[in-house]
Amino acid sequence: MNITQLLELTLSRNASDLHLVVGSPPIIRINGDLIQIQDVPLITPTDMDGLITNMLSPYQKEILIQNWELDFGLDFGNKVRFRVNMYHERGHWAASLRLIPVNIKPVSELGLPESLQRLTELRQGLVLVTGPTGHGKSTTLASFINEINHTRPSHIITIEDPIEFIYPKSKALISQRELSSDTKSWDNALRSALREDPDVLLVGEMRDLETISATMTIAETGHLVFATLHTNSAAQTVDRILDVFPQKQQPQIRVQLAAVIEAIVSLRLVPTINPGRTLAYEILIGVPASRSLIRDGNTYLIDSLIQTSAEAGMTSLEASLAYLVRQGKISVATAQNYALRPTLLNKLLGVAPHRTLSEN
């Protein structure tokens, strides 16, 4: 099968990912599970060279040969885009392709609380969307950005690696910048962002001390910033940000983060009882109590604050999972597998702590 046929198959099977590795058949991911494409021969090195050649421009080929890995966006007709990562594996090329739909879902269709709609109405501050790879961070950020795009005339700058969603023309002016093709580094893009008259900034990923520091400074100077981190909870997100800085700087960073944080939304896509996946989440809102905990270095109390602050729009991951169980969308076993605090989940569901998952 050529790359066009493989991408068509990925679309027709409603798969989220396509994996191409020499010595293996093409593999797709459906509802979180990897599935081999049947009746297709194992990919040979020659096959892989052909598949890669048809996806790359001459400039991209040169970068791939130099760096042995490459991220880029691939348009597939007018249907969808794919985020592609090419890499070296046991001396051969390999590729992972993530499906990016053309149509951006509105915030109301993501499965998040309606209260999070207000995040798109903010004029300044920092909103972090966190979670493991492939659990809805990019989709959620795209919904937030597109909501602003449709509701107010703003200059929105995105810095991505690579560009994923393409936003339609509406009320906002959107400048999308891609690493390597539009900017040479995250640092350069973030430093120049303030000279580009932005109202809203999307940072594809806060990767290190430099990008985290620059992102918070931009939020501190009166801009609305959306960004992602690969962390599992609100408390872990705060600790990750602080830990990248030298010890002597951390008191200052706590004050800075406490001043700009508006929300931390941690996402999980969990398997449903009927084949599919649904969104579970943890939400920390930047109210005075949460800002105080961050500023004073009491991040170990953030979990307790979230559990007791539902009236402020906060939700623990366990409360979200328990709600999905009560709605009949996911099983208790699935909830247990994804819970960060199983004891809390048992309490919310009224499950005896000594019971095993098979008994549930």
One Martini backbone bead per residue (centre of mass of N, CA, C, O) as a GRO file, in nm:
protein
  360
    1MET     BB    1   0.097   0.035   0.021
    2ASN     BB    2   0.050   0.354   0.000
    3ILE     BB    3   0.017   0.648   0.163
    4THR     BB    4  -0.268   0.712   0.066
    5GLN     BB    5  -0.399   0.442   0.152
    6LEU     BB    6  -0.322   0.461   0.453
    7LEU     BB    7  -0.474   0.726   0.512
    8GLU     BB    8  -0.751   0.631   0.423
    9LEU     BB    9  -0.768   0.401   0.630
   10THR     BB   10  -0.744   0.572   0.881
   11LEU     BB   11  -1.007   0.726   0.828
   12SER     BB   12  -1.214   0.485   0.787
   13ARG     BB   13  -1.133   0.374   1.098
   14ASN     BB   14  -1.103   0.606   1.306
   15ALA     BB   15  -0.812   0.681   1.351
   16SER     BB   16  -0.541   0.847   1.529
   17ASP     BB   17  -0.306   0.646   1.419
   18LEU     BB   18   0.011   0.593   1.239
   19HIS     BB   19   0.242   0.313   1.200
   20LEU     BB   20   0.591   0.300   1.075
   21VAL     BB   21   0.780  -0.010   1.063
   22VAL     BB   22   1.032  -0.199   1.015
   23GLY     BB   23   0.906  -0.538   1.023
   24SER     BB   24   0.612  -0.420   1.006
   25PRO     BB   25   0.308  -0.358   0.994
   26PRO     BB   26   0.075  -0.153   0.971
   27ILE     BB   27  -0.038   0.070   1.239
   28ILE     BB   28  -0.328   0.137   1.433
   29ARG     BB   29  -0.528   0.366   1.633
   30ILE     BB   30  -0.816   0.259   1.833
   31ASN     BB   31  -0.927   0.372   2.116
   32GLY     BB   32  -0.607   0.318   2.216
   33ASP     BB   33  -0.562   0.077   2.016
   34LEU     BB   34  -0.356  -0.149   1.864
   35ILE     BB   35  -0.372  -0.224   1.499
   36GLN     BB   36  -0.336  -0.441   1.256
   37ILE     BB   37  -0.302  -0.454   0.924
   38GLN     BB   38  -0.445  -0.655   0.714
   39ASP     BB   39  -0.300  -0.800   0.437
   40VAL     BB   40  -0.006  -0.675   0.495
   41PRO     BB   41   0.299  -0.642   0.452
   42LEU     BB   42   0.593  -0.604   0.554
   43ILE     BB   43   0.809  -0.356   0.610
   44THR     BB   44   1.053  -0.234   0.417
   45PRO     BB   45   1.312  -0.033   0.351
   46THR     BB   46   1.205   0.038   0.069
   47ASP     BB   47   0.921   0.112   0.150
   48MET     BB   48   1.000   0.341   0.345
   49ASP     BB   49   1.139   0.523   0.141
   50GLY     BB   50   0.880   0.568  -0.027
   51LEU     BB   51   0.696   0.687   0.192
   52ILE     BB   52   0.880   0.929   0.268
   53THR     BB   53   0.919   1.067  -0.009
   54ASN     BB   54   0.599   1.138  -0.034
   55MET     BB   55   0.616   1.351   0.232
   56LEU     BB   56   0.873   1.513   0.134
   57SER     BB   57   1.071   1.765   0.105
   58PRO     BB   58   1.382   1.854   0.030
   59TYR     BB   59   1.427   2.009   0.296
   60GLN     BB   60   1.326   1.781   0.487
   61LYS     BB   61   1.530   1.567   0.401
   62GLU     BB   62   1.779   1.720   0.500
   63ILE     BB   63   1.700   1.732   0.799
   64LEU     BB   64   1.667   1.428   0.846
   65ILE     BB   65   1.959   1.347   0.773
   66GLN     BB   66   2.094   1.528   0.992
   67ASN     BB   67   1.890   1.450   1.261
   68TRP     BB   68   1.700   1.174   1.242
   69GLU     BB   69   1.460   1.387   1.281
   70LEU     BB   70   1.097   1.484   1.235
   71ASP     BB   71   0.866   1.757   1.234
   72PHE     BB   72   0.533   1.767   1.075
   73GLY     BB   73   0.291   1.880   0.850
   74LEU     BB   74   0.014   1.702   0.678
   75ASP     BB   75  -0.165   1.732   0.399
   76PHE     BB   76  -0.496   1.575   0.314
   77GLY     BB   77  -0.613   1.752   0.134
   78ASN     BB   78  -0.942   1.856   0.263
   79LYS     BB   79  -0.969   1.674   0.522
   80VAL     BB   80  -0.673   1.662   0.666
   81ARG     BB   81  -0.427   1.633   0.918
   82PHE     BB   82  -0.083   1.552   0.995
   83ARG     BB   83   0.126   1.455   1.251
   84VAL     BB   84   0.477   1.417   1.201
   85ASN     BB   85   0.714   1.155   1.294
   86MET     BB   86   1.053   1.112   1.226
   87TYR     BB   87   1.276   0.821   1.261
   88HIS     BB   88   1.514   0.616   1.414
   89GLU     BB   89   1.520   0.239   1.377
   90ARG     BB   90   1.750   0.016   1.362
   91GLY     BB   91   1.863   0.181   1.092
   92HIS     BB   92   1.571   0.296   1.031
   93TRP     BB   93   1.297   0.423   0.921
   94ALA     BB   94   1.026   0.607   1.084
   95ALA     BB   95   0.661   0.653   1.163
   96SER     BB   96   0.432   0.901   1.307
   97LEU     BB   97   0.072   0.955   1.275
   98ARG     BB   98  -0.146   1.228   1.353
   99LEU     BB   99  -0.467   1.309   1.367
  100ILE     BB  100  -0.612   1.618   1.222
  101PRO     BB  101  -0.876   1.784   1.214
  102VAL     BB  102  -1.033   2.035   1.044
  103ASN     BB  103  -1.246   2.044   1.254
  104ILE     BB  104  -1.329   2.249   1.527
  105LYS     BB  105  -1.429   2.211   1.828
  106PRO     BB  106  -1.625   2.319   2.050
  107VAL     BB  107  -1.617   2.350   2.382
  108SER     BB  108  -1.910   2.219   2.425
  109GLU     BB  109  -1.793   1.925   2.280
  110LEU     BB  110  -1.556   1.805   2.480
  111GLY     BB  111  -1.657   1.751   2.800
  112LEU     BB  112  -1.649   2.011   2.944
  113PRO     BB  113  -1.713   2.249   3.142
  114GLU     BB  114  -1.883   2.542   3.095
  115SER     BB  115  -1.696   2.724   3.279
  116LEU     BB  116  -1.443   2.721   3.072
  117GLN     BB  117  -1.538   2.942   2.875
  118ARG     BB  118  -1.413   3.188   3.033
  119LEU     BB  119  -1.117   3.160   2.933
  120THR     BB  120  -1.184   3.313   2.654
  121GLU     BB  121  -1.241   3.601   2.815
  122LEU     BB  122  -0.971   3.661   2.877
  123ARG     BB  123  -0.687   3.906   2.880
  124GLN     BB  124  -0.512   3.752   3.102
  125GLY     BB  125  -0.275   3.508   3.156
  126LEU     BB  126  -0.254   3.151   3.259
  127VAL     BB  127  -0.313   2.852   3.061
  128LEU     BB  128  -0.312   2.505   3.143
  129VAL     BB  129  -0.260   2.207   2.946
  130THR     BB  130  -0.266   1.870   3.054
  131GLY     BB  131  -0.093   1.560   2.984
  132PRO     BB  132  -0.069   1.312   2.799
  133THR     BB  133  -0.012   1.181   2.516
  134GLY     BB  134  -0.318   1.173   2.343
  135HIS     BB  135  -0.541   1.351   2.556
  136GLY     BB  136  -0.641   1.654   2.421
  137LYS     BB  137  -0.472   1.918   2.422
  138SER     BB  138  -0.483   2.031   2.130
  139THR     BB  139  -0.791   2.032   2.100
  140THR     BB  140  -0.848   2.225   2.336
  141LEU     BB  141  -0.679   2.466   2.245
  142ALA     BB  142  -0.820   2.503   1.972
  143SER     BB  143  -1.096   2.574   2.094
  144PHE     BB  144  -1.010   2.825   2.245
  145ILE     BB  145  -0.893   2.983   2.004
  146ASN     BB  146  -1.150   2.970   1.819
  147GLU     BB  147  -1.333   3.125   2.008
  148ILE     BB  148  -1.175   3.388   1.990
  149ASN     BB  149  -1.181   3.414   1.683
  150HIS     BB  150  -1.516   3.444   1.688
  151THR     BB  151  -1.542   3.695   1.928
  152ARG     BB  152  -1.257   3.863   1.875
  153PRO     BB  153  -1.035   4.121   1.799
  154SER     BB  154  -0.728   3.952   1.762
  155HIS     BB  155  -0.388   3.872   1.826
  156ILE     BB  156  -0.281   3.551   1.732
  157ILE     BB  157  -0.013   3.351   1.857
  158THR     BB  158   0.161   3.067   1.732
  159ILE     BB  159   0.377   2.803   1.877
  160GLU     BB  160   0.493   2.524   1.684
  161ASP     BB  161   0.566   2.140   1.686
  162PRO     BB  162   0.380   2.149   1.479
  163ILE     BB  163   0.144   2.251   1.297
  164GLU     BB  164  -0.194   2.174   1.324
  165PHE     BB  165  -0.425   2.362   1.339
  166ILE     BB  166  -0.645   2.534   1.117
  167TYR     BB  167  -0.768   2.852   1.107
  168PRO     BB  168  -1.024   3.034   1.046
  169LYS     BB  169  -1.158   3.308   0.919
  170SER     BB  170  -1.226   3.593   1.129
  171LYS     BB  171  -1.190   3.823   1.379
  172ALA     BB  172  -0.907   3.724   1.389
  173LEU     BB  173  -0.556   3.738   1.401
  174ILE     BB  174  -0.348   3.469   1.273
  175SER     BB  175  -0.021   3.357   1.382
  176GLN     BB  176   0.159   3.083   1.249
  177ARG     BB  177   0.438   2.912   1.404
  178GLU     BB  178   0.713   2.711   1.291
  179LEU     BB  179   0.942   2.507   1.354
  180SER     BB  180   1.207   2.583   1.116
  181SER     BB  181   1.013   2.743   0.903
  182ASP     BB  182   0.963   3.024   1.104
  183THR     BB  183   1.173   2.925   1.327
  184LYS     BB  184   1.471   2.836   1.504
  185SER     BB  185   1.328   2.889   1.796
  186TRP     BB  186   1.167   2.923   2.084
  187ASP     BB  187   1.321   3.165   2.193
  188ASN     BB  188   1.289   3.351   1.950
  189ALA     BB  189   0.978   3.352   1.938
  190LEU     BB  190   0.928   3.458   2.230
  191ARG     BB  191   1.095   3.719   2.214
  192SER     BB  192   0.931   3.836   1.956
  193ALA     BB  193   0.629   3.841   2.041
  194LEU     BB  194   0.618   4.128   2.185
  195ARG     BB  195   0.677   4.269   1.884
  196GLU     BB  196   0.375   4.153   1.756
  197ASP     BB  197   0.114   4.245   1.894
  198PRO     BB  198  -0.024   4.069   2.118
  199ASP     BB  199  -0.303   3.903   2.290
  200VAL     BB  200  -0.247   3.598   2.205
  201LEU     BB  201  -0.083   3.291   2.325
  202LEU     BB  202   0.052   2.990   2.179
  203VAL     BB  203   0.217   2.719   2.346
  204GLY     BB  204   0.282   2.405   2.263
  205GLU     BB  205   0.547   2.389   2.468
  206MET     BB  206   0.690   2.362   2.789
  207ARG     BB  207   1.023   2.244   2.800
  208ASP     BB  208   1.189   2.470   2.965
  209LEU     BB  209   1.322   2.723   3.126
  210GLU     BB  210   1.301   2.931   2.893
  211THR     BB  211   1.001   2.883   2.810
  212ILE     BB  212   0.875   2.922   3.088
  213SER     BB  213   0.981   3.204   3.148
  214ALA     BB  214   0.868   3.347   2.892
  215THR     BB  215   0.570   3.274   2.930
  216MET     BB  216   0.530   3.419   3.206
  217THR     BB  217   0.617   3.702   3.113
  218ILE     BB  218   0.391   3.741   2.904
  219ALA     BB  219   0.161   3.713   3.112
  220GLU     BB  220   0.270   3.951   3.301
  221THR     BB  221   0.235   4.173   3.046
  222GLY     BB  222  -0.086   4.136   2.956
  223HIS     BB  223  -0.135   3.838   2.852
  224LEU     BB  224  -0.276   3.564   2.685
  225VAL     BB  225  -0.186   3.226   2.784
  226PHE     BB  226  -0.133   2.918   2.616
  227ALA     BB  227  -0.037   2.588   2.748
  228THR     BB  228   0.183   2.301   2.779
  229LEU     BB  229   0.208   1.986   2.971
  230HIS     BB  230   0.362   1.673   3.085
  231THR     BB  231   0.122   1.623   3.315
  232ASN     BB  232  -0.110   1.478   3.570
  233SER     BB  233  -0.138   1.745   3.752
  234ALA     BB  234  -0.157   2.033   3.918
  235ALA     BB  235   0.066   1.988   4.128
  236GLN     BB  236   0.277   1.877   3.925
  237THR     BB  237   0.289   2.130   3.751
  238VAL     BB  238   0.401   2.324   3.960
  239ASP     BB  239   0.654   2.158   4.029
  240ARG     BB  240   0.778   2.152   3.746
  241ILE     BB  241   0.819   2.453   3.714
  242LEU     BB  242   0.997   2.496   3.966
  243ASP     BB  243   1.224   2.268   3.914
  244VAL     BB  244   1.372   2.415   3.662
  245PHE     BB  245   1.475   2.596   3.878
  246PRO     BB  246   1.673   2.732   4.073
  247GLN     BB  247   1.651   2.749   4.406
  248LYS     BB  248   1.692   3.069   4.432
  249GLN     BB  249   1.435   3.127   4.225
  250GLN     BB  250   1.167   2.997   4.338
  251PRO     BB  251   1.032   3.226   4.501
  252GLN     BB  252   0.985   3.408   4.255
  253ILE     BB  253   0.824   3.201   4.080
  254ARG     BB  254   0.588   3.166   4.272
  255VAL     BB  255   0.489   3.456   4.251
  256GLN     BB  256   0.455   3.463   3.944
  257LEU     BB  257   0.260   3.223   3.911
  258ALA     BB  258   0.038   3.322   4.108
  259ALA     BB  259  -0.028   3.584   3.936
  260VAL     BB  260  -0.104   3.427   3.641
  261ILE     BB  261  -0.282   3.203   3.718
  262GLU     BB  262  -0.604   3.061   3.603
  263ALA     BB  263  -0.543   2.755   3.491
  264ILE     BB  264  -0.562   2.389   3.536
  265VAL     BB  265  -0.589   2.135   3.280
  266SER     BB  266  -0.637   1.789   3.322
  267LEU     BB  267  -0.612   1.511   3.094
  268ARG     BB  268  -0.832   1.224   2.997
  269LEU     BB  269  -0.857   0.943   2.790
  270VAL     BB  270  -1.121   0.709   2.826
  271PRO     BB  271  -1.258   0.414   2.818
  272THR     BB  272  -1.551   0.284   2.713
  273ILE     BB  273  -1.792   0.058   2.711
  274ASN     BB  274  -1.837   0.168   2.458
  275PRO     BB  275  -1.672   0.208   2.193
  276GLY     BB  276  -1.430   0.438   2.311
  277ARG     BB  277  -1.391   0.785   2.425
  278THR     BB  278  -1.346   0.992   2.718
  279LEU     BB  279  -1.349   1.276   2.924
  280ALA     BB  280  -1.120   1.350   3.176
  281TYR     BB  281  -1.069   1.569   3.475
  282GLU     BB  282  -0.866   1.842   3.606
  283ILE     BB  283  -0.932   2.141   3.816
  284LEU     BB  284  -0.763   2.453   3.846
  285ILE     BB  285  -0.824   2.762   4.001
  286GLY     BB  286  -0.728   3.113   4.020
  287VAL     BB  287  -0.761   3.161   4.327
  288PRO     BB  288  -0.658   3.284   4.620
  289ALA     BB  289  -0.597   3.004   4.748
  290SER     BB  290  -0.412   2.891   4.518
  291ARG     BB  291  -0.211   3.123   4.510
  292SER     BB  292  -0.115   3.090   4.801
  293LEU     BB  293   0.002   2.804   4.778
  294ILE     BB  294   0.212   2.875   4.564
  295ARG     BB  295   0.358   3.114   4.705
  296ASP     BB  296   0.415   2.928   4.983
  297GLY     BB  297   0.483   2.618   4.897
  298ASN     BB  298   0.182   2.439   4.920
  299THR     BB  299   0.128   2.202   4.697
  300TYR     BB  300   0.025   1.959   4.882
  301LEU     BB  301  -0.274   2.120   4.906
  302ILE     BB  302  -0.416   2.115   4.626
  303ASP     BB  303  -0.588   1.861   4.634
  304SER     BB  304  -0.771   1.953   4.869
  305LEU     BB  305  -0.880   2.208   4.736
  306ILE     BB  306  -1.019   2.075   4.497
  307GLN     BB  307  -1.214   1.886   4.670
  308THR     BB  308  -1.338   2.175   4.822
  309SER     BB  309  -1.399   2.358   4.520
  310ALA     BB  310  -1.661   2.331   4.337
  311GLU     BB  311  -1.780   2.630   4.349
  312ALA     BB  312  -1.508   2.728   4.173
  313GLY     BB  313  -1.467   2.484   3.941
  314MET     BB  314  -1.349   2.239   4.078
  315THR     BB  315  -1.177   1.917   3.988
  316SER     BB  316  -1.120   1.600   4.027
  317LEU     BB  317  -1.040   1.318   3.871
  318GLU     BB  318  -1.215   1.133   4.053
  319ALA     BB  319  -1.482   1.288   4.016
  320SER     BB  320  -1.493   1.250   3.711
  321LEU     BB  321  -1.487   0.939   3.709
  322ALA     BB  322  -1.734   0.893   3.890
  323TYR     BB  323  -1.934   1.029   3.700
  324LEU     BB  324  -1.893   0.830   3.462
  325VAL     BB  325  -1.988   0.583   3.614
  326ARG     BB  326  -2.278   0.691   3.688
  327GLN     BB  327  -2.340   0.730   3.368
  328GLY     BB  328  -2.227   0.456   3.219
  329LYS     BB  329  -1.944   0.500   3.051
  330ILE     BB  330  -1.769   0.361   3.276
  331SER     BB  331  -1.582   0.161   3.456
  332VAL     BB  332  -1.441   0.091   3.751
  333ALA     BB  333  -1.177  -0.023   3.639
  334THR     BB  334  -1.107   0.220   3.469
  335ALA     BB  335  -1.103   0.428   3.693
  336GLN     BB  336  -0.875   0.290   3.853
  337ASN     BB  337  -0.655   0.306   3.626
  338TYR     BB  338  -0.675   0.647   3.620
  339ALA     BB  339  -0.626   0.699   3.903
  340LEU     BB  340  -0.432   0.879   4.143
  341ARG     BB  341  -0.662   0.826   4.391
  342PRO     BB  342  -0.813   0.544   4.479
  343THR     BB  343  -0.932   0.608   4.758
  344LEU     BB  344  -1.110   0.841   4.663
  345LEU     BB  345  -1.272   0.684   4.459
  346ASN     BB  346  -1.396   0.478   4.651
  347LYS     BB  347  -1.545   0.689   4.818
  348LEU     BB  348  -1.722   0.811   4.585
  349LEU     BB  349  -1.840   0.504   4.512
  350GLY     BB  350  -1.856   0.303   4.761
  351VAL     BB  351  -1.590   0.133   4.772
  352ALA     BB  352  -1.427  -0.110   4.899
  353PRO     BB  353  -1.088  -0.121   4.945
  354HIS     BB  354  -1.056  -0.454   4.931
  355ARG     BB  355  -1.150  -0.456   4.654
  356THR     BB  356  -1.131  -0.575   4.348
  357LEU     BB  357  -1.159  -0.524   4.017
  358SER     BB  358  -1.314  -0.791   3.956
  359GLU     BB  359  -1.542  -0.723   4.174
  360ASN     BB  360  -1.638  -0.453   4.010
   0.00000   0.00000   0.00000
